[in-house]
Amino acid sequence: MLEKINETIEFLRSKGINKPDAGIILGTGLGGLTAKIENRIEIDYKAIPNFPVSTVEGHEGKLIYGDFGKKKIVAMKGRFHFYEGYGAEMVALPVRVLKYLGIKCLFLSNAAGGVNPSFRIGDIMIINDHISLLPNPLIGKNDDRIGPRFPDMGDAYDKYLIKKAMLIAQDHKIKVQNGVYLSTSGPTFETPAEYKYFRIIGADAVGMSTTQEVIIARHMNLPCFAVSIITDLGVEGKIEFTTHESVMREAAKAEDRMTTIMTDLIAAL
């Protein structure tokens, strides 16, 4: 793995990507944040050695580097999912590449279904913990050069960044929720019984990504901050027919508010 990481980093540095302050992984319908990146360098995933390729609509599949919130960032406009057929190594490699490029924090976003009855479509939920029902990406032989065999996940989402984001949201009069994100394999949306079960076991929102990336980041002691955009509801009496198109549409509506929080948060690093 480390050999592939170094090969990828060497290529990216040759293209001018060097010493970013933060990395961002953007979820379904949330790639518009990259429009605020200035003095940018864009590289298609398919041109990057060892990188997988996004196959999902709403995930453009580009690595973008430049100035954002007075910091240098590298953004993944599109992520990789277990349901696309990618194994743990393919999901892990891009996150590890961001770390070895020099990022100090990893920021993540996703579109999710709300199972907390107090949530509404369009809410922004700051993730404070997770329940991962996806295979653990650290299964297999561990490379001690990258991280420990048994990483602790008691502080998966950075408490300082969460507190700072709450203050930023308050300053901008942006309503935010806090909660637990649960990940499933997908690609099906959930049944009513599954929504009910996820709420019973402690989830506030459910999606098909993020937790594997956070586990990989924490394996390397990389602080994480993540938000979900609530694009549909899995609450009894409020469940409606959901499509990928409707998820992208609702995510786009909330993107400006998420971008405001992310911009000020990264600027404060």
C-alpha positions in Angstrom: 0.0 0.0 0.0 2.7 2.5 1.0 4.5 2.0 -2.3 1.3 2.8 -4.3 0.7 5.8 -2.0 4.2 7.2 -2.8 3.8 6.6 -6.5 0.5 8.5 -6.5 2.0 11.4 -4.4 5.0 11.7 -6.7 2.6 12.1 -9.7 0.4 14.7 -7.9 3.4 16.7 -6.7 4.7 16.8 -10.3 1.4 18.4 -11.2 1.8 21.2 -8.6 -0.2 19.7 -5.7 2.0 20.3 -2.6 1.4 20.7 1.1 -2.3 21.3 1.3 -3.7 22.4 4.7 -6.9 20.3 4.5 -8.5 17.7 2.4 -12.2 17.5 1.5 -14.3 14.6 0.3 -17.6 15.7 -1.2 -20.7 13.5 -1.4 -23.7 13.2 -3.7 -24.8 16.5 -5.2 -22.3 18.5 -3.1 -19.5 19.1 -5.6 -20.4 22.7 -6.1 -18.3 23.7 -3.1 -15.3 23.4 -5.4 -16.5 26.5 -7.3 -15.0 28.5 -4.5 -11.5 27.1 -5.0 -9.3 29.7 -6.6 -6.0 29.3 -8.5 -7.0 25.7 -9.1 -5.4 22.6 -10.5 -7.9 19.9 -11.7 -7.0 16.3 -12.4 -9.4 13.6 -13.5 -9.3 10.5 -11.3 -8.7 8.4 -14.4 -5.4 10.2 -15.0 -4.1 9.6 -11.4 -2.0 6.4 -10.9 -3.6 3.8 -8.7 -6.8 5.9 -8.2 -10.2 4.3 -8.7 -12.8 6.1 -10.8 -16.2 7.4 -9.6 -19.2 5.6 -11.3 -22.1 7.4 -9.6 -24.0 10.4 -11.0 -23.3 13.5 -9.0 -19.7 12.4 -8.4 -17.7 14.1 -11.1 -14.5 12.3 -10.4 -11.9 15.1 -10.1 -9.2 16.0 -7.7 -9.1 19.8 -7.3 -6.3 21.8 -5.5 -6.1 25.5 -4.8 -6.9 28.3 -2.4 -10.0 28.0 -0.3 -10.8 30.1 2.8 -7.3 31.5 2.9 -5.9 28.0 3.0 -4.5 25.5 0.5 -6.9 22.5 0.1 -7.2 19.4 -2.0 -10.8 18.3 -2.7 -12.1 15.1 -4.0 -15.1 15.9 -6.2 -16.7 12.5 -5.9 -15.9 9.5 -3.6 -15.8 5.8 -3.9 -18.4 3.5 -2.4 -18.5 -0.2 -1.3 -21.6 -0.7 -3.5 -19.6 0.3 -6.6 -17.6 -2.9 -6.1 -14.6 -1.3 -4.6 -12.7 -3.2 -2.0 -11.2 -1.7 1.2 -7.8 -1.0 -0.5 -9.4 1.1 -3.2 -11.5 3.1 -0.7 -8.5 3.5 1.5 -5.9 4.7 -1.0 -7.3 8.2 -1.8 -7.6 9.0 1.9 -4.1 7.8 2.6 -2.8 9.9 -0.3 -4.4 13.0 1.1 -2.7 12.4 4.5 0.7 11.8 2.9 0.3 14.9 0.8 0.4 16.7 4.1 -3.2 17.6 5.1 -3.8 18.4 8.8 -7.5 17.6 8.8 -10.0 15.7 6.7 -13.4 17.2 6.0 -16.2 15.1 4.6 -19.8 15.6 3.5 -22.6 13.3 2.4 -26.3 13.2 1.6 -28.3 11.1 4.1 -31.8 10.1 5.1 -32.9 11.4 8.5 -34.3 8.9 11.0 -34.5 11.3 13.9 -38.2 12.5 14.0 -37.1 16.1 14.8 -35.1 16.4 11.5 -36.4 18.0 8.4 -35.4 17.8 4.7 -32.6 20.3 4.1 -31.2 20.1 7.6 -27.4 20.1 8.1 -26.3 17.5 10.6 -22.9 17.7 12.1 -21.7 14.1 12.7 -20.5 13.5 16.3 -20.3 9.7 16.1 -21.1 6.8 13.8 -22.4 3.3 13.5 -20.7 1.5 10.6 -22.5 -1.5 9.1 -20.0 -1.6 6.3 -17.0 -3.9 6.3 -14.1 -2.5 8.3 -11.5 -1.2 5.8 -8.6 -2.2 8.1 -9.4 -5.9 7.9 -6.3 -7.7 6.6 -2.6 -7.4 7.1 -1.7 -4.1 8.9 1.2 -1.9 7.8 2.7 -0.5 11.0 4.4 2.2 9.0 0.9 3.7 8.3 -0.9 3.1 11.6 -1.5 0.8 14.5 -3.1 -2.6 14.3 -5.9 -1.6 16.8 -6.7 2.1 16.4 -9.1 3.6 18.9 -12.3 5.1 17.6 -13.5 6.8 20.7 -12.8 10.2 19.2 -13.6 9.6 15.5 -15.0 13.1 14.9 -12.9 16.0 16.3 -14.6 17.7 19.2 -12.7 21.0 18.7 -13.8 21.2 15.1 -17.4 20.3 16.0 -17.5 23.1 18.6 -16.0 25.6 16.3 -18.5 24.7 13.5 -21.4 25.2 15.9 -20.1 28.7 16.7 -19.7 29.5 13.0 -23.2 28.3 12.3 -24.5 30.4 15.1 -22.7 33.5 13.8 -24.2 33.0 10.3 -27.7 32.1 11.8 -27.5 28.7 10.1 -29.5 26.0 11.9 -27.6 22.8 12.4 -28.3 19.5 14.0 -25.9 17.1 15.7 -26.2 13.4 15.5 -25.0 9.8 14.8 -24.5 8.8 11.2 -25.1 5.1 10.3 -23.6 3.6 7.1 -25.1 0.7 5.1 -23.8 -0.9 2.0 -26.5 0.3 -0.4 -27.2 0.8 -3.2 -30.9 0.3 -2.2 -32.6 2.9 -0.1 -33.9 1.5 3.1 -37.2 -0.3 3.9 -39.5 1.2 6.6 -38.5 -1.6 9.0 -34.8 -0.9 8.4 -35.3 2.8 9.1 -37.1 1.9 12.4 -34.3 -0.5 13.3 -31.6 2.1 12.7 -33.3 4.6 14.9 -33.7 2.0 17.7 -29.9 1.3 17.7 -29.0 4.9 18.0 -28.8 6.5 14.5 -30.0 10.0 13.6 -29.2 9.7 9.9 -28.3 6.9 7.4 -26.2 6.8 4.2 -23.9 4.7 2.1 -20.5 6.3 2.7 -18.1 8.2 5.0 -17.5 5.7 7.9 -14.9 3.7 6.0 -13.0 6.9 5.1 -13.1 8.1 8.7 -11.8 4.8 10.0 -8.9 5.0 7.5 -8.2 8.6 8.5 -8.2 7.8 12.2 -5.9 4.9 11.6 -3.4 7.5 10.6 -4.3 9.9 13.5 -5.9 12.4 11.1 -8.6 14.6 12.7 -12.0 14.4 10.9 -15.0 16.7 10.6 -18.1 15.5 8.7 -21.6 16.8 7.9 -24.7 15.1 6.4 -27.3 17.0 4.4 -30.7 15.5 5.2 -32.2 14.9 1.8 -35.0 12.5 2.7 -36.8 11.2 5.8 -37.0 7.7 7.2 -39.5 8.5 9.8 -42.8 6.6 10.1 -45.6 8.7 8.5 -43.0 10.9 6.6 -41.4 8.3 4.3 -41.8 9.2 0.6 -40.5 7.6 -2.6 -36.8 8.4 -2.9 -34.6 8.5 -6.0 -31.0 9.4 -6.6 -32.2 12.4 -8.5 -34.3 13.7 -5.6 -31.4 13.2 -3.2 -29.1 15.3 -5.5 -31.7 18.0 -5.8 -32.2 18.4 -2.1 -28.5 18.2 -1.4 -27.9 21.1 -3.8 -30.4 23.3 -2.0 -28.4 23.1 1.2 -25.0 23.3 -0.3 -24.5 27.0 0.2 -25.0 26.8 3.9 -22.7 23.8 4.2 -20.0 25.7 2.2 -20.3 28.7 4.5 -19.5 26.5 7.5 -16.7 24.6 5.8 -15.1 27.8 4.5 -14.9 29.5 7.9 -13.9 26.3 9.6 -11.0 25.7 7.2 -9.9 29.3 7.5 -9.7 28.9 11.2 -7.3 26.0 11.1 
